[in-house]
Amino acid sequence: MYPRWAPDFYYGYGYPFFNYYSPLTYYLGLAVELLPRLNAVHAVKAVFILGLLAAGVGLYGYVRDNWGRPAGLVAAAVYVFAPYVHYVDPHARGDLAESFSFGVFALALWAMDRLRRRPSPGRWLVATVLVAAIILTHNLMAMVFFALLLAWAAWQLLAEPKIQTIALQSHLKSKILILFLPLLLGVGLAAFFWLPVVLEREAVNLNTLIGDGGHFDFRNHFLSPGELLAPPRLLDWGATEPDFALNLGLAQWLLGGIGLLALLAGRAIRPGQARPPSRARPPGSAIFFALALAVLLFMMLPPSAFLWERIPFLPFLQFPWRLLGAAAAMLAILAGVGAGALLAAAPATARPWLLAGLIGATLLLGFPLNQVPPWPADFGETTARRLLEVELSGRWLGTTSTADFVPATVELLPGPEGSLLADLFAGRPPDRVNRATLRNGKTVTFQQVTPLHFHYYAASQRPFLLRLFLFYFPGWQAQVDGRPVELELGRPEGFVVVPVPAGQHQVDVFFDSTPPRNLALAVTALSLLAVLLVATNLARRPDGFSRFPAETTATNLSPQSLVQAKPEHVLSPWFRLRLNTSSVLVPALAVVLILALVYIFLVEPLGWLRYESTGLVAAPADYQASANFGEQMALLGYDAPGRPVSPGEAIRVILYWKAQRPLEINYQVFLHLLRPDGSFTGIQSDKLNPGEFPTRRWPLDKYVRDEHRLVLPPDLPPGEYRLSAGLWVAAEGWRLPLLDEQGQQTGDRYLLPEVLVVE
């Protein structure tokens, strides 16, 4: 039920991926894949959609309970259509787990707030389970979102006036339990996953996750204020991966900015108020989200580098812009606050149309990022054989291209083994025996009991070492005739080696638990017991831990005021239905329907909000080029600094490549900085795969965007330098020739315009 070892990865040598990566989305996807006529592709799409729905529902519920239903609707639209939530993670990055975490966080925040207002067994269970779900969804975002929930709970305890009053009335202990115990026990419920990650972190290679100066170095991924404020870009369907802006969105900034202004002016609606007093102190919860947004924005800017260098876990986030998802949630809540303030200030007759305009504008400004290039008509099989084909193509091994999560005992990554590949391609259980080492009458026959349990019949006149094509990792054990034997390590590949005595024997090699994993399971079991005990206590004491009064909400809004709060329990079912079907929401629903029809029947089929580069043209390139490299590859254009640069500055250069024929070689790319006399400065950017995409897999109808970053030394003398780019084969040391229009070689590199370095 909970595998920690993936036996098919790394050419069939195995990979402890599930021991280290949050598993929730895999279980959700599996539930879809097991349905008739559905496969892993359908499952991935279903979980992406489920995450977006959860994001909208969770944020709507939280903002509705605090600032009213109209504010909740606006906040949900702003969050779901935020560029990072709506497009970047699901489509550009394809990060299923991180994308789903945005929805889990929104639901957890709502659940925690509902538990705070009126504790009950059901609310207690939901809040605690959702906290655990955050940790089980995505390793890195779990740290961010848990920190936000923890800070939110502390803020509720210390900053809210009503909370302070309750504390002064000797209910502080109960409030602490309600706010913090779900967080603690949620962490405990998820211990079966995260505790082995911590205790067995030395068993795998994690250094590549935070490589100094490499792609995963956080220093290379800060954003500028201009990027955060930039509008979305139209997508080019002529690119293998269209360029996009890492931003927060235009509608998000406009509506969130209104919320910030309402807070500063003291015009934000406090839960339970019909109108904001002219000199009222802004609601404490809204202030928290404004401060949280400020912190998240700062952490994405270069001045925060000193914090990234000093806080131990931060470098594992890799990309400061990864915080865009969390910032989008904070900004969406502030947008709800701003919507509530606008609706409160508007005439009663104008409020329905104002609400429709706010939601419609959010959707309309999100239209460009709906124009996603379609997947191929036939994506291909989703099988172990297909996985092996992808690995053999050279794009990645396991689940990444950086060898992270490879067992630490692997000193040298081995290449594919022919006999193992033959079994995997034939769909047979892989015989992992290194039969080249079986000599002098040694015989071994193989039988697979399960994918993680192998049974061998071994016979030899002398003791020998049974060598297996299987990476060693804590948990692998062996028995000879039912008696445990100590495994040895085959270096430098880190393979499992089983010592077998002379004679005929039965050898079992299987994957089992370890003390850290047993401890983790025990912590989870104890936490589950504690959760059930607290739920039972709440069921016996309906008023909660200490019978403190339930807080009012702004959930139920009359059509007349749109902001007047009434306790939910006093409303009749008829009145609730009337509110749900009130004419207040009709204009908003009409606008959404009209926009949907316009998009489906006009924008999408006519391609109004996209473009497509064709032929030997890359439309987004700042400078067009026509460089023919050996009739194999064409450099279509490039982006390069069009201004003077200073020593110590980082230069960003983008090359636009296109394959001119099916390629049989994976070419490497280089970008060199040359002195005025043409000599090499030693400053370069080399890549194994241009655009992080092996050239053998390049399509012929799309270009590849290849981004480089050159850091100029602080002592680089001023002058006019040149950039040169080209392609080569690292394994053999030769470059593709640069050809002119007549097909004659003119060199082996393309010179870009001059780069002026000034003091």
C-alpha positions in Angstrom: 0.0 0.0 0.0 2.9 2.4 0.6 5.9 1.5 -1.7 9.2 3.2 -1.0 11.1 1.7 -3.9 10.4 2.1 -7.6 11.9 -0.9 -9.3 11.6 0.2 -12.9 13.6 3.4 -12.8 17.2 3.9 -13.7 17.3 1.2 -16.5 15.7 -1.2 -14.0 18.3 -0.8 -11.3 15.6 0.7 -9.0 15.2 4.0 -7.3 13.9 5.0 -3.7 11.8 7.8 -5.1 8.7 7.1 -3.1 10.7 7.2 0.1 11.5 10.9 -0.4 8.7 12.4 -2.5 5.3 13.4 -1.3 2.8 10.7 -2.4 -0.7 12.1 -2.2 -1.1 13.0 -5.9 0.0 9.5 -6.9 -2.7 7.9 -4.8 -5.4 10.3 -6.2 -4.2 9.7 -9.7 -4.2 5.9 -9.1 -7.9 6.1 -8.1 -8.7 7.6 -11.5 -6.4 5.3 -13.5 -8.0 2.2 -12.1 -11.4 3.3 -13.6 -12.3 1.5 -16.9 -10.8 3.0 -20.1 -8.7 5.5 -18.3 -4.9 5.7 -18.1 -2.2 7.7 -16.4 -2.7 10.7 -18.8 -6.3 11.0 -17.8 -5.3 10.6 -14.2 -2.8 13.4 -14.4 -5.4 15.7 -16.0 -8.0 14.8 -13.4 -5.8 15.6 -10.5 -4.7 18.9 -12.0 -8.4 19.8 -12.4 -9.2 18.6 -8.9 -6.5 20.8 -7.5 -7.8 23.9 -9.3 -11.3 23.2 -8.0 -10.0 22.8 -4.5 -8.2 26.1 -4.8 -11.3 27.9 -5.8 -13.6 26.2 -3.3 -11.2 26.6 -0.4 -10.4 30.3 -0.9 -14.0 31.1 -1.6 -15.0 29.4 1.6 -12.5 31.2 3.7 -13.1 34.7 2.3 -16.9 34.1 2.3 -16.9 33.3 6.0 -14.9 36.4 6.8 -15.9 39.1 4.3 -19.0 37.8 2.6 -20.1 35.7 -0.4 -19.4 38.3 -3.1 -15.9 38.8 -1.8 -15.4 35.1 -1.7 -16.4 34.8 -5.4 -14.0 37.5 -6.4 -11.2 36.0 -4.3 -11.7 32.5 -5.8 -11.6 33.9 -9.4 -8.5 35.9 -8.6 -6.7 32.9 -7.1 -7.6 30.3 -9.7 -6.8 32.6 -12.6 -3.5 33.8 -11.1 -0.9 33.1 -13.8 1.3 30.8 -11.7 -1.7 28.8 -10.4 -3.6 28.8 -13.7 -0.9 28.3 -16.3 2.7 28.1 -15.1 2.5 25.1 -12.8 -0.1 23.0 -14.6 1.0 23.7 -18.2 4.4 25.2 -18.5 6.1 23.2 -15.7 3.7 20.3 -15.5 4.3 20.1 -11.7 1.3 18.1 -10.6 2.2 17.9 -6.9 3.0 21.6 -6.5 -0.1 22.6 -8.4 -2.3 20.5 -6.2 -0.7 21.9 -3.1 -2.3 25.3 -3.9 -5.7 23.7 -3.5 -4.9 21.8 -0.4 -3.6 24.9 1.3 -6.8 26.9 0.5 -8.9 24.1 1.9 -6.7 23.7 5.0 -6.9 27.5 5.8 -10.7 27.4 5.5 -10.9 24.3 7.7 -8.7 25.8 10.3 -10.8 29.0 10.4 -14.0 27.1 10.7 -12.6 25.0 13.5 -11.5 28.2 15.3 -15.0 29.7 15.0 -17.0 26.7 16.2 -15.1 23.5 17.2 -16.8 20.2 16.4 -15.6 16.7 15.8 -16.2 16.9 12.0 -14.4 20.2 11.7 -11.5 18.9 13.9 -11.0 15.9 11.8 -11.2 17.8 8.5 -8.7 20.5 9.7 -6.2 17.9 11.0 -6.3 15.7 7.9 -5.9 18.7 5.6 -2.8 19.8 7.5 -1.4 16.4 7.0 -2.4 16.5 3.3 -0.3 19.7 2.8 2.8 17.8 3.9 1.8 14.7 1.8 1.3 16.8 -1.4 4.6 18.5 -2.1 7.8 18.4 -0.1 8.9 22.0 -0.7 5.6 23.8 -0.7 4.7 22.0 2.5 7.4 24.0 4.3 5.9 27.3 2.9 2.3 26.6 3.5 2.8 25.0 7.0 4.8 28.1 8.0 1.9 30.3 6.7 -0.7 28.3 8.7 1.5 28.4 11.8 1.9 32.2 11.5 -1.8 32.6 10.8 -2.6 30.6 14.0 -0.2 32.7 16.1 -1.7 35.9 14.6 -5.2 34.8 15.5 -4.1 34.1 19.0 -2.2 37.4 19.6 -3.6 40.0 17.2 -7.4 39.5 17.0 -9.2 41.6 19.6 -11.7 38.9 20.3 -9.0 36.3 20.8 -7.3 38.6 23.2 -10.5 39.1 25.1 -11.1 35.3 25.3 -7.5 34.9 26.6 -8.1 37.5 29.3 -11.2 35.5 30.3 -9.0 32.4 31.0 -9.8 30.6 27.7 -6.2 31.0 26.4 -5.4 27.3 26.9 -8.5 26.1 24.9 -7.8 28.6 22.1 -4.2 27.4 21.9 -5.4 23.8 21.6 -7.9 24.7 18.9 -5.3 26.7 16.9 -2.2 24.7 17.3 -3.1 21.1 18.1 -4.4 20.4 14.5 -1.1 21.6 13.2 0.9 19.4 15.6 -1.2 16.3 15.0 -1.4 16.9 11.3 2.4 16.8 11.2 2.2 13.6 13.3 -0.3 12.0 10.8 2.1 12.6 8.0 5.1 11.3 9.9 5.1 8.0 8.0 6.4 10.0 5.0 8.5 12.9 6.3 10.2 11.3 9.3 12.1 8.7 7.1 13.0 11.6 4.7 14.7 13.4 7.6 16.3 10.3 9.3 17.4 8.7 6.0 18.4 11.8 4.2 22.1 10.7 4.1 21.1 7.5 2.2 20.6 9.3 -1.1 22.3 12.0 -3.1 20.6 15.4 -2.5 23.6 17.7 -3.4 22.3 18.2 -7.0 19.1 19.8 -5.6 21.1 22.9 -4.5 24.0 22.9 -6.8 26.1 26.0 -6.4 26.1 28.0 -9.6 23.9 25.5 -11.5 20.4 25.5 -12.7 19.0 24.7 -9.2 21.0 27.5 -7.5 18.5 29.9 -6.0 20.8 32.9 -6.9 19.8 32.4 -10.5 16.1 32.6 -10.0 15.2 35.8 -8.3 12.7 38.1 -9.9 12.7 41.8 -10.4 9.8 44.2 -9.4 9.2 44.7 -13.1 8.7 40.9 -13.7 6.3 40.6 -10.7 4.2 43.5 -12.1 4.4 42.5 -15.8 1.3 41.6 -17.7 0.9 38.1 -19.1 2.4 37.4 -22.6 0.7 35.9 -25.6 1.9 32.3 -26.1 3.8 31.2 -29.2 2.5 27.9 -30.4 5.6 27.6 -32.7 7.8 26.9 -29.6 8.3 23.6 -27.9 7.9 25.4 -24.6 6.3 28.9 -25.1 7.9 31.7 -23.2 5.8 33.0 -20.3 6.1 35.7 -17.6 6.7 34.7 -14.0 4.3 37.3 -12.5 1.3 37.7 -10.2 -1.2 38.8 -12.9 -2.7 42.2 -13.8 -6.2 41.5 -12.3 -4.6 40.1 -9.2 -2.5 43.3 -8.6 -5.4 45.6 -9.4 -7.9 43.9 -7.1 -5.4 43.0 -4.4 -4.1 46.6 -4.5 -7.7 47.8 -3.8 -7.7 45.6 -0.8 -4.4 47.1 0.4 -5.7 50.6 -0.1 -8.9 49.7 1.8 -6.8 48.4 4.7 -4.6 51.6 4.7 -7.7 53.8 4.6 -9.5 51.8 7.4 -12.3 51.0 4.9 -12.0 47.2 4.9 -15.1 45.4 6.2 -14.7 43.6 9.5 -16.6 40.3 9.7 -20.0 41.0 11.1 -20.2 44.6 10.1 -22.7 46.2 7.8 -20.4 49.1 6.9 -16.8 49.8 7.8 -16.6 52.7 10.3 -14.8 55.7 8.9 -12.0 55.4 11.4 -12.0 51.7 12.2 -8.9 49.7 12.7 -8.5 47.3 9.7 -9.5 43.7 10.5 -6.6 41.7 12.0 -6.8 38.8 9.5 -6.6 41.1 6.5 -3.5 42.8 8.0 -1.9 39.3 8.4 -2.3 38.5 4.7 -0.9 41.9 3.7 2.2 41.3 5.8 2.5 37.8 4.6 2.3 39.0 1.0 5.0 41.6 1.7 7.3 38.9 3.1 6.7 36.6 0.2 7.4 39.3 -2.3 10.6 40.3 -0.6 11.8 36.7 -0.6 11.5 36.6 -4.4 13.7 39.7 -4.9 17.5 39.8 -5.0 17.9 41.7 -1.7 16.6 38.7 0.2 19.7 36.6 -0.9 21.3 36.9 2.6 18.2 35.1 4.1 18.4 32.3 1.5 22.0 31.8 2.4 21.5 31.7 6.1 18.3 29.8 6.6 19.2 26.1 6.2 16.2 24.7 4.4 15.5 27.6 2.0 18.1 26.6 -0.7 16.1 23.4 -1.2 13.2 25.5 -2.6 15.6 26.1 -5.5 13.6 28.8 -7.2 12.6 31.9 -5.2 9.8 32.4 -7.8 8.3 29.2 -6.5 6.7 31.4 -3.8 4.4 32.9 -6.5 1.8 30.4 -5.7 1.7 31.3 -2.0 1.8 35.0 -2.9 -1.1 34.5 -5.3 -3.2 33.1 -2.4 -2.4 36.1 -0.2 -3.1 38.6 -3.0 -6.4 36.8 -3.8 -7.6 37.2 -0.1 -6.7 40.9 -0.3 -8.6 41.1 -3.5 -11.7 39.7 -1.7 -11.2 42.4 1.0 -11.0 45.0 -1.7 -14.1 43.7 -3.4 -16.0 43.8 -0.1 -15.0 47.4 0.4 -16.0 48.4 -3.1 -19.4 46.7 -2.8 -20.0 48.3 0.6 -19.3 51.8 -0.8 -21.3 51.3 -4.0 -25.1 52.1 -4.3 -27.3 49.1 -3.7 -28.5 49.0 -7.3 -25.0 49.0 -8.7 -23.5 46.3 -6.5 -24.7 43.3 -8.6 -23.2 44.8 -11.7 -20.0 45.8 -9.9 -19.6 42.2 -8.7 -20.1 40.9 -12.3 -17.5 43.4 -13.5 -14.9 42.3 -11.0 -15.3 38.6 -11.8 -15.6 39.2 -15.5 -12.5 41.3 -15.6 -10.5 38.6 -13.8 -11.6 36.0 -16.2 -11.1 38.2 -19.2 -7.5 39.1 -18.3 -6.8 35.4 -17.8 -7.8 34.5 -21.3 -4.3 34.7 -22.9 -3.0 31.9 -20.6 -5.9 29.7 -21.6 -4.3 29.5 -25.1 -2.2 26.4 -24.3 -0.6 24.5 -27.1 -2.4 21.1 -27.5 -0.8 17.8 -26.6 0.1 15.5 -29.4 -2.9 13.5 -30.7 -1.2 10.3 -29.5 0.8 10.9 -26.3 1.9 7.3 -26.4 1.8 4.5 -23.9 2.2 5.1 -20.2 4.0 1.8 -19.4 7.3 0.7 -17.8 8.6 0.0 -21.3 7.8 3.6 -22.4 9.6 4.9 -19.3 12.6 2.9 -20.2 12.6 4.3 -23.7 12.5 7.9 -22.3 15.5 7.1 -20.1 17.4 5.6 -23.0 16.7 8.8 -25.1 19.0 10.7 -22.6 16.5 13.3 -21.4 16.5 12.1 -17.8 17.0 9.1 -15.5 14.5 8.3 -12.8 12.3 11.4 -12.5 14.9 14.1 -13.0 18.0 14.9 -14.9 20.2 15.7 -11.9 20.6 12.2 -10.2 18.8 13.4 -7.1 17.5 10.6 -4.9 20.1 8.1 -6.2 21.4 6.0 -3.4 24.5 7.5 -1.8 26.4 4.2 -2.3 26.3 4.7 -6.0 29.8 6.2 -6.8 29.5 5.8 -10.5 26.2 5.8 -12.4 26.2 2.6 -14.6 24.9 2.5 -18.1 22.1 0.2 -19.2 22.6 -3.5 -19.0 21.6 -5.4 -22.1 20.1 -8.5 -20.4 18.0 -6.3 -18.0 16.8 -4.2 -20.9 15.8 -7.3 -22.9 13.6 -8.5 -20.0 12.0 -5.2 -19.4 11.2 -4.6 -23.1 9.8 -8.1 -23.4 7.5 -7.5 -20.4 9.2 -10.2 -18.3 10.2 -9.9 -14.7 13.8 -8.8 -14.9 16.5 -11.4 -14.1 18.9 -9.1 -12.2 21.7 -11.7 -11.9 25.0 -10.6 -13.3 25.5 -13.9 -15.2 28.9 -12.8 -16.5 30.3 -13.5 -13.0 28.8 -17.1 -12.9 31.7 -19.4 -13.8 33.2 -22.7 -12.8 29.9 -24.6 -12.5 27.9 -22.0 -10.7 24.2 -22.0 -11.6 21.4 -19.7 -10.5 17.8 -19.8 -11.6 15.5 -16.9 -11.0 11.9 -16.5 -9.9 10.1 -13.2 -9.0 7.7 -13.4 -6.1 6.8 -9.7 -6.2 8.5 -6.7 -7.8 10.3 -6.2 -4.5 11.0 -9.9 -3.7 13.3 -12.1 -5.8 13.8 -15.8 -5.2 16.9 -17.7 -6.5 18.0 -21.3 -6.6 21.8 -21.3 -6.4 24.2 -24.2 -6.7 28.0 -24.1 -6.5 30.8 -26.3 -5.3 32.5 -23.3 -3.7 31.2 -20.2 -1.9 30.6 -17.3 -4.3 29.1 -13.8 -4.5 25.8 -13.5 -6.2 26.0 -10.1 -7.9 22.7 -8.4 -8.8 21.9 -5.5 -11.1 20.1 -3.8 -8.3 21.0 -0.6 -6.4 21.5 -1.1 -2.7 19.4 1.0 -0.3 18.5 0.6 3.3 15.7 -1.9 3.4 17.1 -4.4 1.0 17.7 -7.7 2.8 18.7 -11.3 1.9 18.2 -14.7 3.3 19.9 -18.0 2.4 17.7 -21.0 3.2 15.6 -18.7 5.4 18.5 -17.4 7.5 19.5 -13.7 7.2 22.9 -12.9 5.6 24.6 -9.5 5.5 24.6 -7.9 2.1 27.8 -6.7 0.5 28.2 -3.7 -1.8 29.4 -3.9 -5.3 31.5 -0.9 -6.1 31.5 1.6 -7.8 28.0 1.0 -9.1 26.5 0.4 -5.6 24.9 -2.9 -6.6 23.6 -5.5 -4.2 25.9 -8.5 -3.6 24.8 -11.6 -1.7 27.4 -14.0 -0.2 26.3 -17.6 -0.9 28.0 -20.6 0.7 28.9 -23.8 -1.2 26.2 -26.3 -2.0 22.6 -25.9 -3.1 20.6 -23.1 -1.5 17.5 -21.0 -1.8 18.3 -17.3 -1.8 15.6 -14.6 -1.2 16.3 -10.9 -1.7 13.5 -8.6 -0.6 12.8 -5.0 0.4 11.7 -4.5 4.0 11.2 -1.8 6.5 13.9 0.0 8.6 14.0 1.3 12.2 13.3 4.9 11.0 10.4 3.8 9.0 9.0 1.7 11.8 9.4 4.7 14.1 7.6 6.9 11.6 4.7 4.5 11.4 4.4 4.4 15.2 4.3 8.2 15.3 1.5 8.2 12.7 -0.4 5.6 14.6 -0.1 7.5 17.9 -1.1 10.7 16.2 -4.2 9.1 14.6 -5.2 7.8 18.1 -4.8 11.3 19.5 -6.9 12.8 16.7 -9.7 10.4 17.4 -9.5 11.0 21.2 -9.8 14.8 20.6 -12.7 14.2 18.2 -14.5 12.1 20.8 -13.9 14.7 23.5 -15.4 17.4 21.2 -18.4 15.1 20.6 -19.0 14.8 24.3 -18.5 18.6 24.8 -20.4 20.3 22.0 -19.2 23.8 23.0 -15.5 22.8 22.5 -12.7 22.5 24.9 -13.9 25.3 27.2 -17.3 26.5 26.1 -16.0 29.8 24.7 -18.6 31.6 22.5 -18.7 30.9 18.8 -17.7 33.8 16.6 -20.0 35.4 14.0 -19.3 35.2 10.3 -20.1 37.1 7.2 -21.3 34.1 5.4 -24.9 34.9 4.8 -25.4 38.1 3.0 -28.8 39.6 2.2 -29.5 40.9 -1.3 -30.1 44.4 0.1 -26.8 45.0 1.9 -24.4 42.3 0.5 -22.3 42.8 3.6 -24.6 42.3 6.6 -23.6 39.3 8.5 -26.1 37.0 10.2 -25.4 33.8 12.2 -25.9 30.9 10.0 -27.9 28.9 12.5 -30.8 31.5 12.6 -31.5 31.4 8.9 -34.3 29.2 7.6 -33.7 26.8 4.8 -36.0 28.8 2.6 -34.1 32.0 3.2 -30.8 30.3 2.5 -32.1 29.1 -0.8 -33.3 32.6 -1.6 -29.8 33.9 -0.9 -28.2 31.3 -3.1 -30.6 32.0 -6.0 -30.8 35.8 -5.4 -30.8 38.2 -8.3 -27.6 39.6 -6.8 -25.5 36.8 -8.5 -27.5 36.7 -11.7 -25.4 39.4 -13.5 -22.1 37.7 -12.4 -23.3 34.3 -13.7 -24.5 35.9 -16.9 -21.1 37.5 -17.5 -19.3 34.3 -16.8 -21.6 32.4 -19.2 -21.1 35.1 -21.9 -17.3 35.0 -21.5 -17.3 31.3 -21.7 -19.3 31.2 -24.9 -17.1 34.0 -26.5 -14.0 32.0 -25.6 -15.2 28.7 -26.8 -16.7 29.9 -30.1 -14.5 32.9 -31.0 -11.3 33.3 -29.1 -10.2 29.7 -29.1 -11.0 28.7 -32.7 -9.8 32.0 -34.2 -6.7 32.2 -32.1 -7.1 35.8 -31.2 -4.9 35.6 -28.2 -2.0 33.5 -29.5 0.4 33.4 -32.4 2.5 30.7 -34.1 6.0 31.1 -35.5 6.6 29.1 -38.6 9.4 28.2 -40.9 12.9 29.6 -39.9 11.4 32.4 -37.8 11.2 32.8 -34.1 8.9 35.7 -33.6 9.8 36.4 -29.9 13.5 36.8 -30.6 14.9 40.4 -30.2 17.3 39.8 -33.0 16.7 37.5 -36.0 19.4 35.3 -37.4 19.8 32.7 -40.1 22.7 30.5 -39.1 22.9 27.0 -40.7 24.9 24.5 -38.6 25.8 21.6 -40.8 22.3 21.3 -42.4 21.3 19.9 -39.0 20.4 22.8 -36.8 19.5 26.5 -37.5 19.9 29.4 -35.1 16.8 31.5 -35.8 17.5 34.4 -33.5 18.7 35.5 -30.0 18.1 37.8 -27.2 21.2 39.6 -25.9 21.9 42.7 -23.8 21.2 45.8 -25.8 22.8 48.1 -23.3 26.2 48.5 -21.6 26.9 46.0 -18.7 29.2 46.2 -15.7 31.7 43.8 -14.3 30.1 41.4 -11.8 26.8 41.6 -13.6 24.9 38.6 -15.0 24.2 38.6 -18.7 21.0 36.8 -19.9 21.2 35.4 -23.4 18.5 33.4 -25.1 19.2 31.4 -28.3 16.4 30.1 -30.5 17.2 26.8 -32.3 15.3 24.7 -34.7 16.1 21.2 -36.1 16.3 21.1 -39.9 16.0 17.3 -40.1 15.5 14.3 -37.7 18.7 14.3 -35.6 20.5 11.1 -34.6 22.9 12.8 -32.2 22.3 14.6 -29.0 24.3 17.8 -29.5 25.7 20.0 -26.8 25.6 23.8 -26.9 28.2 26.4 -25.9 28.1 30.2 -25.4 31.5 31.9 -25.0 32.5 35.4 -24.2 35.4 36.5 -26.4 37.9 39.4 -25.8 38.1 42.2 -28.4 40.9 40.3 -30.1 38.8 37.2 -30.4 40.4 35.1 -27.7 38.4 33.2 -25.2 37.9 34.8 -21.8 37.1 31.5 -20.0 33.6 32.8 -19.3 31.1 30.4 -20.8 27.7 28.6 -20.5 27.7 25.0 -21.7 24.7 22.8 -21.7 24.3 19.1 -22.2 21.0 19.7 -23.9 20.1 23.0 -25.6 16.9 24.2 -23.9 17.1 21.2 -21.5 15.8 19.1 -24.4 17.9 16.3 -26.0 18.2 17.2 -29.7 17.3 13.7 -30.8 13.8 14.3 -29.6 13.3 17.7 -31.2 10.3 18.1 -33.5 10.8 19.6 -36.9 7.9 22.1 -36.7 8.8 23.9 -33.5 11.8 25.9 -32.3 13.5 25.4 -28.9 14.1 28.3 -26.6 17.6 27.9 -25.0 18.3 30.3 -22.1 21.9 31.0 -20.8 23.3 33.1 -18.0 26.8 34.4 -18.0 28.2 36.0 -14.8 30.9 38.6 -15.5 33.9 38.6 -13.1 34.1 41.7 -10.9 37.6 42.3 -12.3 36.7 42.0 -16.0 38.4 44.9 -17.8 36.1 47.3 -19.7 35.9 46.9 -23.4 34.0 45.6 -26.4 33.4 41.9 -26.1 31.7 39.4 -28.4 29.5 36.4 -27.7 29.9 33.2 -29.8 27.5 30.3 -29.9 27.7 26.9 -31.4 26.9 23.2 -31.1 29.3 20.3 -30.5 29.5 16.6 -29.5 31.2 16.5 -26.1 31.9 12.7 -26.2 33.9 13.1 -29.5 35.1 16.7 -29.2 33.9 18.0 -32.6 31.7 20.9 -33.5 29.0 21.3 -36.1 30.3 23.5 -39.0 28.6 26.9 -39.7 27.6 27.0 -43.4 26.9 29.9 -45.7 24.1 30.1 -48.3 26.2 28.1 -50.8 26.7 25.3 -48.2 30.4 26.2 -47.7 31.9 26.1 -44.2 32.7 29.6 -42.8 33.5 28.5 -39.2 32.1 26.5 -36.3 30.5 29.3 -34.2 28.1 32.2 -34.7 29.1 35.6 -33.5 26.5 37.7 -31.7 26.7 41.5 -31.5 29.2 43.2 -29.3 28.7 43.4 -25.5 30.0 46.7 -24.1 31.5 46.3 -20.6 31.8 49.6 -18.7 33.0 50.4 -15.2 
